[in-house]
């Protein structure tokens, strides 16, 4: 199929928003910018568009999708129960890069929820996707707009590289603000539970949800047949084709380690760059976790162009947004961690 390019930066904003909304209302699929990563949007209330999203991505169908809404009225249609904790989180973190998992109604397609009795939902801060939702009048299911398992797209050119000719349209907007997917918290059950870290940090969550627990799958590989409530928990994700390893070390130890390797690439911090003599790419400053997050997926996408035998990635801290970066990297490296 021909993938339409709907430019909302250099073109007619409202005309292209309306065009995207019309495609979605008619059951099509459209890649859209969000503040986290580009999403592959489809109607959350129809089965066939969701099936087509899974096909375009090559995504396993037991992996749930996040439903995107424009306001709290939509949440009331989607969620069977909205506890006080959910209302507090919505007040604090919406619109924004925060997803809550709640008990669901039958309003959304069962395929969106991978057969679970819960639904993951968020209200994004990116204006264009909220305008598309309002214009279409329906909530949108939108996983990352990439081939399943590959690094997530943070620019419209990433989307075109992966999905041109496989989807109806791409809304061409600005580069994504945060560069990693949303924070996901389960708000059903006895205690709130962090399922996936993102730009809303664990430290910020504890101010609203002091009893929040951290799911072990954030830093560990889930069991093979384990059902998961959030995207990004179960499978190898975000991975370059080059064999990748995550290295936990100080700057000197990391440099000494990679400098002894042959035909490799070091993905490193700016602060240690001068110590590294093998080919390297800087993905940000160790002291600036937001920059590491914003640059992460573009850096991972660029690795395969260098045709190296392996890439060794210096692990960030596991605090603040660093936890989100570490979580994505441990999956990109298929849980292969070298501790020095």
C-alpha positions in Angstrom: 0.0 0.0 0.0 1.0 3.6 -0.3 1.7 5.2 3.1 0.5 8.8 3.1 2.8 11.4 4.7 0.7 13.9 6.7 3.0 16.8 7.6 1.8 18.8 10.7 5.0 20.9 11.0 5.5 22.3 7.5 2.0 21.5 6.1 -1.6 22.3 7.0 -1.9 21.2 10.7 -5.7 20.9 11.0 -6.2 19.4 7.5 -3.7 16.6 8.3 -5.1 16.0 11.8 -8.5 15.6 10.2 -7.1 13.3 7.5 -5.5 11.1 10.1 -8.7 11.0 12.2 -10.7 10.0 9.1 -8.4 7.1 8.3 -8.6 5.9 11.9 -12.4 6.2 12.1 -12.6 4.0 8.9 -10.5 1.3 10.5 -7.0 2.2 9.1 -3.7 2.5 11.0 -1.7 5.6 11.3 1.7 6.3 12.9 1.5 9.3 15.2 3.9 11.4 17.3 3.7 11.3 21.1 5.9 12.9 23.7 7.4 9.4 24.4 7.9 7.6 21.1 6.0 7.5 17.8 2.9 5.2 18.2 1.2 3.0 15.6 -2.4 4.1 16.2 -5.7 2.2 15.5 -9.2 2.3 16.8 -9.2 0.6 20.2 -12.8 -0.4 19.9 -12.6 -2.6 16.7 -10.9 -5.9 16.3 -9.7 -5.8 12.6 -7.5 -2.6 12.9 -5.8 -4.1 16.0 -5.1 -7.3 14.1 -3.6 -5.2 11.3 -1.4 -3.4 13.8 0.0 -6.7 15.1 0.6 -7.8 11.4 2.4 -4.6 10.5 4.7 -4.8 13.5 5.1 -8.5 13.5 4.2 -8.3 17.2 3.1 -11.3 19.3 -0.6 -11.1 20.0 -0.3 -12.0 23.7 1.4 -8.6 24.4 -1.2 -6.0 25.5 -1.4 -2.5 23.9 -1.8 0.9 25.6 -5.0 2.8 24.9 -4.6 6.6 24.4 -7.4 9.0 25.4 -7.9 12.7 25.2 -9.8 13.3 28.5 -11.2 11.7 31.6 -14.7 11.1 30.0 -13.0 8.5 27.8 -11.4 6.8 30.8 -14.9 6.2 32.4 -15.9 4.3 29.3 -12.8 2.1 29.4 -12.2 1.5 33.1 -14.7 -0.6 35.1 -13.1 0.7 38.3 -11.3 4.0 38.9 -9.9 3.9 42.4 -8.8 7.0 44.3 -5.2 6.2 43.5 -6.0 6.5 39.8 -7.6 9.8 40.2 -4.6 11.1 42.2 -2.2 9.9 39.5 -4.3 11.4 36.7 -4.3 14.8 38.5 -0.6 14.6 39.0 0.8 13.0 35.8 -1.8 13.6 33.0 -1.5 14.7 30.3 1.9 13.1 30.2 4.1 10.0 29.9 2.2 8.0 32.5 0.1 4.8 31.9 -2.2 3.2 34.5 -3.5 -0.4 34.3 -7.0 -0.7 35.6 -9.9 -3.2 35.5 -11.5 -2.9 32.1 -15.0 -2.7 30.6 -16.0 -4.4 27.3 -15.8 -1.0 25.4 -12.4 -1.7 24.0 -11.4 -4.6 21.8 -10.4 -7.8 23.7 -7.4 -8.0 21.3 -6.1 -4.7 22.7 -5.9 -6.2 26.2 -4.5 -9.6 25.0 -7.3 -11.4 26.7 -6.7 -9.9 30.2 -9.4 -8.4 32.4 -7.3 -5.2 32.6 -6.5 -2.3 30.3 -3.5 0.0 30.1 -4.5 3.6 29.4 -2.9 7.0 29.2 -3.6 10.6 28.2 -0.6 11.9 26.3 0.7 15.4 26.6 1.6 15.7 22.9 -1.1 18.0 21.4 -1.4 16.4 18.0 -2.4 12.9 19.2 -4.9 14.4 21.5 -6.3 16.4 18.7 -6.5 13.3 16.5 -8.4 11.4 19.2 -10.8 14.3 19.6 -11.4 14.5 15.9 -11.9 10.8 15.5 -14.1 10.5 18.7 -12.5 7.2 19.6 -9.7 6.0 21.9 -6.6 4.8 20.1 -4.5 1.7 20.8 -0.9 2.7 19.9 2.1 0.5 20.5 5.5 1.9 19.2 5.5 2.4 15.5 8.4 0.0 14.6 9.0 -3.6 13.7 8.5 -5.6 16.8 11.8 -6.1 18.8 13.6 -3.3 17.0 14.5 0.0 18.7 11.5 2.3 19.2 11.0 5.2 16.8 11.6 8.7 18.1 11.5 10.5 14.7 9.1 10.2 11.8 12.0 9.0 9.6 12.5 6.0 11.9 8.8 5.1 11.3 9.2 5.5 7.5 12.3 3.3 7.5 10.4 0.5 9.3 6.8 0.7 8.1 6.6 2.6 4.8 4.2 0.6 2.5 2.8 -1.4 5.5 0.5 1.2 7.0 -2.0 3.8 5.8 -0.3 7.0 6.9 2.4 8.6 9.0 1.8 11.9 10.8 5.1 13.7 10.4 5.7 15.8 13.5 8.6 16.9 15.7 11.1 14.5 17.3 9.8 12.9 20.5 10.4 14.9 23.7 11.4 12.1 26.1 12.6 9.3 23.8 11.5 6.3 26.0 8.0 4.8 26.4 5.7 5.8 29.2 5.9 4.8 32.8 3.3 2.0 33.5 1.8 1.4 36.9 -0.8 -1.3 37.8 -3.5 0.3 40.0 -5.6 -2.8 40.7 -4.9 -5.3 43.5 -3.7 -4.8 47.0 -0.7 -2.4 46.2 0.2 -0.2 43.2 3.0 -1.9 41.2 5.5 -0.3 38.8 5.5 -2.5 35.6 7.7 -0.3 33.4 9.8 2.7 34.3 9.7 5.9 32.1 10.0 9.7 32.4 7.7 9.7 35.4 10.2 8.3 37.9 9.8 5.9 40.8 10.8 8.7 43.1 8.0 10.9 41.8 5.5 8.0 42.0 6.3 7.4 45.6 5.2 10.9 46.4 1.7 10.0 45.2 1.8 6.2 45.8 3.9 5.6 48.9 3.1 1.9 49.0 4.1 1.3 45.4 6.0 -2.0 44.7 8.5 -2.6 41.8 7.8 -5.6 39.6 10.7 -7.9 39.3 10.3 -8.0 35.5 11.8 -4.5 35.3 15.3 -5.8 35.9 14.7 -9.6 35.3 13.5 -11.7 32.4 9.9 -13.0 33.0 9.2 -16.7 32.9 8.5 -18.0 29.3 4.7 -18.6 29.8 4.1 -15.8 32.3 1.2 -13.4 31.4 2.2 -9.8 31.6 0.0 -6.7 32.1 2.1 -4.2 30.3 3.9 -3.9 27.0 7.7 -4.2 27.1 7.9 -6.7 29.9 8.0 -10.1 28.2 10.0 -10.2 25.0 13.5 -9.1 23.8 12.9 -5.5 22.8 14.6 -2.4 21.4 17.5 -4.5 20.0 20.0 -3.8 17.3 21.0 -6.7 15.1 24.6 -6.4 16.3 25.3 -8.6 19.4 24.9 -6.3 22.4 26.1 -6.5 26.0 25.4 -4.2 28.9 28.4 -3.4 31.1 28.1 -2.3 34.7 31.4 -0.6 35.6 33.0 2.7 36.5 34.5 4.9 33.7 38.1 3.6 34.0 37.0 -0.1 34.2 34.7 0.2 31.3 37.3 1.9 29.1 40.0 -0.7 30.0 37.5 -3.5 29.2 36.4 -2.3 25.8 39.8 -1.2 24.7 41.0 -4.8 24.8 38.1 -6.0 22.5 38.5 -6.4 18.8 36.0 -5.3 16.1 33.6 -3.8 18.7 31.8 -0.5 19.3 31.5 1.2 22.7 28.3 3.0 23.4 29.5 5.3 26.2 29.0 8.5 28.2 30.5 11.8 27.2 32.6 12.0 30.4 34.6 8.9 29.5 35.0 9.3 25.8 38.7 10.3 25.8 39.6 7.2 27.7 38.2 4.9 25.0 40.4 4.0 22.0 38.1 1.6 20.1 35.3 3.0 17.9 32.7 4.7 20.1 29.4 6.4 20.1 28.3 8.8 22.8 24.7 8.6 23.9 24.7 11.4 26.4 26.2 12.5 29.7 26.2 10.1 32.7 24.9 13.0 34.8 22.0 13.9 32.4 19.6 10.9 32.4 17.0 12.8 30.3 19.6 13.2 27.5 20.5 9.5 27.7 16.8 8.6 27.4 16.2 11.0 24.5 19.2 9.7 22.5 19.0 6.0 23.4 16.9 4.6 20.5 18.5 6.7 17.8 21.9 5.4 19.1 20.7 1.8 19.1 19.3 2.2 15.5 22.7 3.6 14.3 24.8 0.7 15.6 24.0 -1.8 12.8 25.3 0.7 10.1 28.9 0.2 11.6 29.0 -3.6 10.9 30.8 -4.4 14.2 31.0 -7.9 15.8 29.6 -6.6 19.1 28.6 -3.5 21.0 29.3 -2.9 24.6 27.0 -0.4 26.3 27.9 1.4 29.5 25.0 0.9 31.9 23.4 4.1 33.4 22.4 4.4 37.1 19.2 2.8 38.2 17.8 5.9 39.8 15.5 8.6 38.3 15.0 8.3 34.5 18.2 6.1 34.5 16.0 3.2 35.6 14.0 3.5 32.4 17.2 3.6 30.3 18.6 0.6 32.1 15.3 -1.3 31.7 15.3 -0.7 27.9 19.0 -1.6 27.6 18.8 -4.9 29.5 16.1 -6.0 27.0 18.1 -4.7 24.0 21.0 -6.9 25.3 18.7 -9.9 25.9 19.6 -9.7 29.6 23.3 -10.2 28.9 25.0 -8.1 31.7 28.8 -7.9 32.4 29.6 -6.7 35.9 33.2 -5.4 36.4 
